[in-house]
Amino acid sequence: MNESSFITMEAMEKRKNDKHQRIIEAATRIFARKGFFQAKVSDIAREAGVADGTIYLYFDNKDDILISLFEEQMKAVLDNMISALSKEADPVKKLHQFALTHLSLIEENKNVAEIIQVELRQSSRFMKEYKNERFAQYLDLIADIIREGQQKGVFAPDIIPGIAKRAFFGALDEMSRFWVLSSRKEYDIRTAAQQISSYFLRGISVPRT
């Protein structure tokens, strides 16, 4: 055999990663189209162009596919948000930017947004067992903005960042759910982001004298 007859470890890893990604992308389409409970592993395999048994080389079950999909998307969202926030120095502008970036990602990735907003919350394994570290990091970005604003004298010192981050995200999350489920959009994402961040900022900002 000549040297070209051998498949390098790097090439094998690439093939493995490519197939894993194909399955994730296929699952995203199937879950968005059929819903998590109605979808079957065989549907995902057919969409990905692989044998049913191949799915189980990469994932334990359908819940595992859903969680892997979420982890992959959450990493991308977290990286995107960190990059967007790094361009702002003012805590007030950072909070506006967080809202705009979050809602824009929902608008740009409707299939993924629907899965996260609707299907993911129907997975008992995800809700009860999954330790969502990246999501916790995502919320902590909001808390960091609050602390920075307090240090700069922009936000009230009695605001508890741990409560504020959940309140702010909760408003964005409800807006995201509405955006995914509603067929009628009375306003655009930029308007929604501006309104939500403005409501919140009026409540946490140091009063002007």
DAGIVEN-V52344 format. One record per backbone hydrogen bond with DSSP energy under -0.5 kcal/mol. NH is the residue of the N-H (numbers start at 1). CO is the residue of the C=O. If there is no record, write none. Layout:
nh:co
NH:CO
NH:CO
This chain:
nh:co
5:2
6:3
8:6
12:8
13:9
14:10
15:11
16:12
17:13
18:14
19:15
20:16
21:17
22:18
23:19
24:20
25:21
26:22
27:23
28:24
29:25
30:26
31:27
32:28
33:29
34:30
35:30
35:31
39:35
44:40
45:41
46:42
47:43
48:44
49:45
50:45
54:51
55:51
55:52
56:52
57:54
58:54
58:55
59:55
65:61
66:62
67:63
68:64
69:65
70:66
71:67
72:68
73:69
74:70
75:71
76:72
77:73
78:74
79:75
80:76
81:77
82:78
83:79
84:80
85:81
86:82
87:84
88:85
94:90
95:91
96:92
97:93
98:94
99:95
100:96
101:97
102:98
103:99
104:100
105:101
106:102
107:103
108:104
109:105
113:109
114:110
115:111
116:112
117:113
118:114
119:114
120:115
122:119
123:120
124:122
127:123
128:124
129:125
130:125
130:126
132:130
133:131
136:132
137:133
138:134
139:135
140:136
141:137
141:138
142:138
142:139
143:139
144:140
145:141
146:142
147:143
148:144
149:145
150:146
151:147
152:148
153:150
154:149
155:149
156:204
159:156
161:159
163:160
164:160
165:161
166:162
167:163
168:164
169:165
170:166
171:167
172:168
173:169
174:170
175:171
176:172
177:173
178:174
179:175
180:176
181:177
182:178
185:183
186:184
192:188
193:189
194:190
195:191
196:192
197:193
198:194
199:195
200:196
201:197
202:198
203:199
203:200
204:200
205:201
206:154
